[in-house]
Amino acid sequence: MTGAAAGELRRRLGVGDAVVIGLGAMIGAGVFAAFAPAARAAGTALLAALAVAAVVAYCNATSSARLAARHPRSGGTYVYGTERLGPLWGYLAGWSFVAGKTASCAAMALTVGAYAWPEHRRAVAVAAVVALTAVNCLGVRKAAWLTRLIVAVTLAVLAAAVTACLTSTRADAGRLAWDGAASGPHGLLQAAGLLFFAFAGYARIATLGEEVKDPARTVPRAIPLALGVTLVVYAAVAVALLTVLGPDALARSAAPLTDAVRTAGVPGLAPVVRVGAAVAALGSLLALILGVSRTTLAMARDRHFPYALAAVHPRHGTPVRAEAAVGALVVALTATTDLTGAIGFSSFGVLVYYAVANASALRLGADEHRPHPAVPVVGLTGCAVLAASLPPASVLAGLGVTAVGAVAYAVAPRRGGRSS
């Protein structure tokens, strides 16, 4: 497909591009930051928490892939919920995604600033948001190529750090032993909820459904491939951190991979890890802005957001107004908020989003390649349990924002959504 109808996005992405965008969203700043708070919650059960997060992520990814193949439009679960469960559920999914992921964008931008130039982290963060929003406005292919470069750098840095740790004389496999009584089930589940933040990027592939070539084939292949690669990378990083630092030192660390390579006796690698963390955060921010703007576009088309945001650039084929609006909101958040509660709040919003995706997948027919019923049931249950297990402040904030969205939907004039 070489062109696109007026107001429609252009299908330019193949399987490789879609996988890279998913990897850019998942293998980002989360791998450099999420393990320490997860270790504080889970202790020696960190690997078990990672496994729980991976199982829920797999169920969510499978449900999302099957739905994206049936509804190849921008918007992800906003579209699926609307088509399968009704407008309210689709709206709540879109609202939760935009709210949670906008907070994630601010968190990633602040992470870029913290690693690249700590003394001026907010200025660097704002500059990063402006620059990456401009890249996204120029076209999804340009964003995919930049993401490919960022993913390559990040994987190289992680490979060097993991190799240095696992080959060090300070590595002790005994630190991997699981003392189930140390954290208890709640600690394990809370850690899984926090780690889920780092897995959630595969949604970016589904939200780009309108820009993927042959979506019925591409999306179901790209999502599990991206998730599988990410799980292998995260497991390797977790093992490296635990064997060198142990769960207690890992829980206390503000920069776990940097501390790990220093403890492993390779302090010269620490600056490289810092650069890698900044680059990874840039990759996450790029993919996050891409995904949030596409959900904003879909909701604007249905007039849940101002209809002006549904405009698509005639030359670049991108939702430039949605991109600019998301970028402006992220700049405002980046200049006024901090990193502390962003991961928990984002996780809550994204878990609500995927709960709606799994419920939507249960409505797929036998002739629509629906997954085994156990997959969306486990995914839906897992999302609910992990969301409830997050830190109380994150749960309360998430519930409050969801309630605001529900009230806004109830009092707004009725809007007609698009049909399939």
N, C-alpha and C positions, 0 to 999 in steps of 0.2 A: 504494500500500500504506500503510494508515494505522496498522496495528498490527504486532506481531511476536509470534511464539510465545515461550513462556518460554525464557529462555537464549539467544535470538537477538537480533541487533542490528536496528535499524530502518532501512529504506531511505528516506533523506531527501535524498540528494545528486543533483543533476542534472549535466549536462555542465559548466556554468559553475562550479558549486561545486567539482567535482572538479579542473578546470583551475586554479582559484585555489589550492586546497590544494597541488597540484603546484608551482605558481609560488612559493608561500610557502616550500616546502621547498628549492627550487633557487635562487631569487633571494634569497639570504639573506646571511649573513656571509661565505660563501665568495667572493662577488664582491669583497668588500672586503679579503680576506686571502690568497686562494689565488694571486693573480698574482705576488706577490713571490717566494715559494719556487719557483714554476714558472719564473720568469725566471732565477733562480739556476741552475736545472738546464738550461734550454734556451737562454738567451741570446736571440739574434736569431731563433731558431726557435720563439719562443713562439706565434705564430699557427699554425704548422704543428702544434705540440703540441695547441693548442685544437681544431684540425680532427680530429686523431686521436682525442682524447677524445670529440668529438661523434659520430664514426662509430661508435665502440664503444657510446656511449650510445644512439644510434639503434637499433642492432641489439638491445641489451638491452631498450629500450622496446618495440620491435615484438614481440619474443618474449613479454615480460610482458603486453602488451595482448591478444595472442591467447590466452594461457593464462588470464588473468583473465576473459575472456569465457566460457571453458569451465568455469571453477571460481570462480564468484562468491561466495567466502567470505573472511572475514577471515583474514589470515596470509600472503598473497602467495606467494613462492617456497617457503615451508615447505609450503604445501598442494600446489603444483604438483609439487615434487620428490617428495613422498610419493605422490601419485597416479600420477605418470608414471615415476619411477625407483625408488621403494621408500622405506620408512620412514627408513633411515639417511641417504639423501641429502637428504630433506626436513628431517630433524632437523638435519643439519650446516648447511643453508642458514639455517634459523631461528636456530640457535645463533650463526652468524657475523653474521647481521643484528642480533640483540639485543646481542651483545657490541660490534660495531663502532659501531652507532648509539647505544648508551648512552654510549660514549666521545664521540661527536659531540655528544650532548646536553650533556655537561659542557663541551665546547669552546665550544659556542654560548653557554652560560650565562656562561662566563668572558669571552667576547667582549662580551656585554652589559655586564658589570661594568667591563671595561677601557675601554669608550667612554663609558658613562654616568657613572661615578664611579670613576676609576682608584685613588684612595686607599683605597677600600672595595670593591674589585671582587668579592671573595669573598662578602661580605654581600649585595651587590646581586645577584650570581649566584644565591645560594641563594633569595633572595626571589622572583626571576623564575621559578625552577623551581616553587616552591610555588604562586605565583599562576597560572601557566599550566596546571599539573596540575589545579587547581581548575576552571579554565575548561573544560578537556577533559572533566572529570567531569560537567559540567552538560549536555553534549550536543554532538554533532558539528556540528549546525547553528550553534550559538553559536560554536564554534571556526572554522567556515568563514567566518562574517561577520567575526570579528576578523581572520582571515587576509586577507580581502579588503581591509580597511582598511590593514593592514601592507604588503601588496603595493603598493597605490596610493601610499603614502608613499615606499616604497623606489624604485619606478620614477620618481617625480617627482624625487627626489634624484639618482639616476643620470643622468636626462636632463639636469638642470641641470649636473652635473659634466662630462658628455661634451660638451655644447654649449660650455661655457666653455673646455674644453681644445682642441677642434677649431677653434674660431674665434679662438684666441689667436695672437699673432704669434710665440710660442715654439714652436708646432707645426711640426714638420719631417717631411714624409712620407718623407724619406730614411732616417729611423730604422727604417722598416718593412722595409728590405732584409734579406734572409736570407743570412747567412753560414753555410752548412751545415757548414763545418769547425770552427766555433767550439765547438759543444757535442757533436757526434757523435750517432749514433743512440741511444746509451744515455741521454744527457741529454734528448733529445727525448721518449723514451718515459717517462722518470721524470717529466718535467714533465706529460705527458699523464695519467699515473697520479695525480699530485697535483691536477690540474685536474678529474679525474673526481669527486673529492670534492664539487665544487660542482655537478655535474650530477645527482648520484644521487637527488635528491628525487622523481623521478617514481615511484619505488617506493611512495611514500605513497598514490598513487591506487590501485594494485593491492591494497595491504594493506587498503584500505577497501572491498573488493569486496562485502562483506555489507551495507554501508550506502549503496550506490549504486542509484538507481532504474534499472531496465532495464540491468543491467550489460553484457549482450552488445552493446548499442549504445553505452552511455555510456563505458565504459572504453577501448575501442579508439579512440574519438574524442578523449578527454581527454588521454591520455598523449602522443601525437605533437603535439597543440596546445601543451601545456605545454612540451615539450622544444623545439619550434620557436621559441616566443617567447623562451625562455631563451637559446638559441644566438644569436639576433639581439642580445639585450641584452649578452651576454658578449663577442661579437665587437666591438661598438661600444665597450665599456669597454676592451678590450685595445688596440684601435687608438688610442684617446684616450691611454691611459697610455704607449704606446710612442712616439707622435709628440711628446709633451711631455717625458717623462722619459728616454726611451731605455732599452734593456734593462739597462745597467749600473746606472743610478740606480734603476730600478724594482727590481732585484734587492736593492739595499741598503735599500730603504724599509721601514719598519715600518708605515706607513699610506699606501699608494700613492695612493689617490684624494685624500686630504687634501694630500699633498705635490704632487700634480699640479695641483690648483686653485690652490695657492699659487704654484707655478712659472709657471702660466698667467697670473698677475697678478690673480687674484681671491681674495685672502686672506679676504675677508668670507664666502666660501662655505664655508670650512673647518669652522666650527662646525656648519653645516647638514649637511655630510657626516658629521661625527661623530654627530650625532643620527640621521641616516639609517642609519648602520652599526649603531647600537644597536637601532633599530627592526627592521632587517633580521634581526639576530641573534635578536630576539624571535620574529619570524615563523618562522625556521628551527627554533627550539627548540619552538615550539608544534606545528608539523607533525611534528617528530621524535618528541616524546612521544606524539603521536597514533598514529604508525605503529608504534613499538616496542611500545606497549601492545596493539595489535591482534595482532601476532605472538605476544606473550606469551599473550594470550587463546587463540589457536589452539593453541599448544603445551600450555597448561594443559588444554584440552579433551581432548587426547590423553594427558594425564598425564605429559608430559615435564617440566613444571613442576608445582608443587603445584596440585591440582584446585580449591582454593578461589579461585585467581586467575581461574577461568572464569566467575565470577558476573557477571551483567548486571543493572544497576539497573532495577527494574520501571517506574520513572517516566521516567527520562532515557534509558533504552535504551543505556547506555554500560557498558563493562567497568570499573567503578569500582575494584575491587580490583587489577586489573592496572595501571590508571592510577596508583593510589597506590603500588604496589610499585615501578614504574618511577621515579616521582618521588622516592621515598625513596632508591633506589640512585643516581640522578643527583645528589641533594643530597650524598650521601656522597662521590661522586667529585669534585664541584665544590669541596668543602671541603678535599680532600686532594691533588688532582692539579694539573698545569699544562697549558698549551696546546700545548707544543712538539711532542710526539709524537702528539697526538690525530688530526691530519689524516691522517698516514700510516697509523696503526693502523686508523682508520675506513675508509680507502680499501681496505685489504687485505681487511677483513671484507666490505665491500660487493661487491668484485670476486669473492670466493668465492661470495657469494649469487647474483650474476648469472650466474656460470659455470654454476651449477646450473639457473638459469632457462633459459638457452640450451640446455643439454643436455635439459631437459624439453620444450622446444619442438620439438626434433628428433623427439620421440615422438608429436607430434600427427598425426592421420590426415588424409588428403586431404579428408575430409568435415567437418573441424573448422576450416576456414579457416587451416590452418597457413601460416606464411610461407615464402617461397622458401628452400630449404635453405641457400643461401649466407648468409642473414641470421643464423641461430643459429650457424653454423660460424664466421663472422667474429666474432660476439659472444663465443663461447666462447674462441676463440684470442686475441682481443684482451684479454679479462679475464685470462687466464693470463699473457700477456706483460707487461701493465701491472702486475699484482701482483708479478711477479718483478723488475720494474724499479724498484720503490719503494726508498727508503733501507733499507739492511740492517737497521737496528734495527726498523723497522716490519715488515719481512718476518719476522724472527725472532719478534717478539712475536705477530704474526698466526698464524704456524705453531704457536707454543706454545699459544695459546688454542684453535685448532682441534683440536689433539691432545688437550687437556684435555676438550673436548666429545666427541670420539670415544671416549675412555676412559670417560667418564661414561655414554655410551650403551651401551658394551659391558658394563659391570659392573652396570647397572641391571636390575631385573626387566623382562621383556618386557611391553610395553604395547600394547594394541590401539588403533590409530588409527581415526578415523571413516571411513566409506566415503562415496563420492560419493552 
